[in-house]
Amino acid sequence: MRQDLEERLRHHHQAELQSLREAHRHSMETLKQQSEQELQTLRLSWRTRQRPCWVASLRSELNHIHASAIEHLRQTHHQESAAAKMELEKTLESNRTQVMEVMEVGGGGGGGEMMEVVEMMEVMEVMEVVEVVEVVEVMEVMEMMEMMDGGGDDGSGGGGGE
């Protein structure tokens, strides 16, 4: 009887121990799931807080690139404009030389009047060419700026803060 009692007690103790182990395992799994959920929540919160910093950093970098590109365009425009003006001056001088040669070869009266007319025509032609060149250059710069501003459809408004 005593052995029977000890056997039942041992059996009861083992069942209770098994029940406690099972409850402990279940508690550990629950704690693990809660910890993972909390970790995910913290990660999401961190990312949400960091996103404005990332966006600001990217916006700053894009503004710098945009400013550099505009400066490069300005310098290129200046160089091309200077080259075009020199070419116009060379052409004008060449035309003047040719007119003078024609005037010398043709000689005779009325040369002064003809010279004035030719010079006025040259001046008008040069003014028209310069105006066309300037309009084209301004249009090219505006197109480049529009391409740079409208290049990214991310809704940021494209560097309007400058």
C-alpha positions as CSV (number, residue, x, y, z in Angstrom):
1,M,0.0,0.0,0.0
2,R,2.8,2.3,0.8
3,Q,4.4,1.5,-2.5
4,D,1.1,2.1,-4.2
5,L,0.8,5.5,-2.5
6,E,4.4,6.4,-3.5
7,E,3.7,5.3,-7.0
8,R,0.5,7.5,-7.2
9,L,2.4,10.4,-5.6
10,R,5.2,10.1,-8.1
11,H,2.8,9.8,-11.0
12,H,0.9,12.8,-9.7
13,H,4.2,14.7,-9.3
14,Q,5.3,13.8,-12.8
15,A,1.9,14.9,-14.2
16,E,2.1,18.2,-12.3
17,L,5.7,18.7,-13.5
18,Q,4.7,17.9,-17.1
19,S,1.9,20.4,-16.8
20,L,4.2,23.1,-15.4
21,R,6.7,22.4,-18.2
22,E,3.9,22.7,-20.8
23,A,2.7,26.0,-19.2
24,H,6.3,27.3,-19.1
25,R,6.8,26.4,-22.8
26,H,3.6,28.1,-23.7
27,S,4.6,31.2,-21.7
28,M,7.9,31.3,-23.4
29,E,6.4,31.0,-26.9
30,T,3.9,33.8,-26.0
31,L,6.7,36.0,-24.7
32,K,8.8,35.3,-27.8
33,Q,5.9,36.3,-30.1
34,Q,5.2,39.4,-28.1
35,S,8.9,40.3,-28.2
36,E,9.0,39.8,-32.0
37,Q,5.9,42.0,-32.4
38,E,7.4,44.7,-30.2
39,L,10.7,44.5,-32.1
40,Q,8.8,44.9,-35.4
41,T,6.9,47.9,-34.0
42,L,10.1,49.5,-32.9
43,R,11.7,48.9,-36.3
44,L,8.8,50.5,-38.1
45,S,8.7,53.4,-35.7
46,W,12.5,53.9,-36.2
47,R,12.1,53.8,-39.9
48,T,9.2,56.2,-39.8
49,R,11.3,58.7,-37.7
50,Q,14.4,58.3,-40.0
51,R,12.5,58.7,-43.3
52,P,12.3,62.5,-43.1
53,C,16.1,62.6,-42.5
54,W,16.7,60.4,-45.5
55,V,14.4,62.5,-47.6
56,A,16.0,65.7,-46.5
57,S,19.4,64.3,-47.2
58,L,18.4,63.2,-50.7
59,R,16.7,66.6,-51.4
60,S,19.8,68.4,-50.3
61,E,22.0,66.3,-52.6
62,L,19.6,66.8,-55.5
63,N,19.6,70.6,-54.9
64,H,23.4,70.5,-54.9
65,I,23.5,68.5,-58.2
66,H,20.8,70.8,-59.7
67,A,22.8,73.9,-58.7
68,S,26.0,72.4,-60.2
69,A,24.2,71.5,-63.4
70,I,22.8,75.1,-63.7
71,E,26.3,76.6,-63.1
72,H,27.7,74.2,-65.7
73,L,25.0,75.3,-68.2
74,R,25.7,79.0,-67.4
75,Q,29.4,78.6,-68.0
76,T,28.8,76.6,-71.2
77,H,26.3,79.2,-72.4
78,H,28.8,82.0,-71.7
79,Q,31.6,80.2,-73.6
80,E,29.3,79.4,-76.6
81,S,28.0,83.0,-76.6
82,A,31.5,84.4,-76.5
83,A,32.5,82.1,-79.4
84,A,29.4,83.0,-81.4
85,K,30.1,86.8,-80.9
86,M,33.7,86.3,-82.0
87,E,32.5,84.5,-85.1
88,L,30.1,87.2,-85.8
89,E,32.8,89.9,-85.4
90,K,35.1,87.9,-87.7
91,T,32.3,87.6,-90.3
92,L,31.4,91.3,-90.0
93,E,35.1,92.2,-90.5
94,S,35.4,89.9,-93.4
95,N,32.3,91.4,-95.0
96,R,33.6,94.9,-94.4
97,T,36.9,94.0,-96.0
98,Q,35.1,92.5,-99.0
99,V,32.9,95.6,-99.4
100,M,36.0,97.8,-99.2
101,E,37.7,95.8,-101.9
102,V,34.6,96.0,-104.0
103,M,34.4,99.8,-103.4
104,E,38.1,100.2,-104.3
105,V,37.7,98.1,-107.4
106,G,34.5,99.7,-108.4
107,G,35.7,103.2,-107.5
108,G,33.9,106.2,-108.7
109,G,31.3,108.5,-107.3
110,G,28.5,107.6,-104.9
111,G,30.9,105.3,-103.0
112,G,30.2,107.0,-99.7
113,E,26.5,106.6,-100.0
114,M,26.9,103.0,-101.0
115,M,29.2,102.4,-98.1
116,E,26.7,103.8,-95.7
117,V,23.9,101.5,-97.1
118,V,26.1,98.5,-97.0
119,E,27.2,99.2,-93.4
120,M,23.6,99.8,-92.3
121,M,22.6,96.5,-93.9
122,E,25.5,94.7,-92.2
123,V,24.6,96.2,-88.8
124,M,20.9,95.2,-89.3
125,E,22.0,91.6,-90.3
126,V,24.3,91.4,-87.3
127,M,21.6,92.7,-84.9
128,E,19.1,90.1,-86.3
129,V,21.7,87.3,-85.9
130,V,22.6,88.4,-82.4
131,E,18.9,88.5,-81.4
132,V,18.2,85.1,-82.9
133,V,21.3,83.6,-81.2
134,E,20.3,85.2,-77.8
135,V,16.7,83.9,-78.1
136,V,17.9,80.4,-79.0
137,E,20.4,80.4,-76.2
138,V,17.7,81.5,-73.7
139,M,15.3,78.9,-75.0
140,E,18.0,76.2,-74.7
141,V,18.8,77.1,-71.1
142,M,15.0,77.2,-70.2
143,E,14.5,73.8,-71.8
144,M,17.4,72.4,-69.8
145,M,16.1,73.9,-66.6
146,E,12.6,72.5,-67.3
147,M,14.1,69.0,-68.0
148,M,16.0,69.2,-64.7
149,D,13.1,70.5,-62.7
150,G,10.5,68.1,-64.3
151,G,12.9,65.1,-64.5
152,G,11.6,63.4,-61.4
153,D,7.8,62.9,-60.9
154,D,8.2,62.2,-57.2
155,G,5.8,65.1,-56.2
156,S,8.6,67.0,-54.5
157,G,8.1,70.1,-56.7
158,G,11.6,69.9,-58.0
159,G,13.9,72.3,-56.1
160,G,11.4,75.1,-55.7
161,G,13.1,76.1,-52.5
162,E,16.0,77.8,-54.2
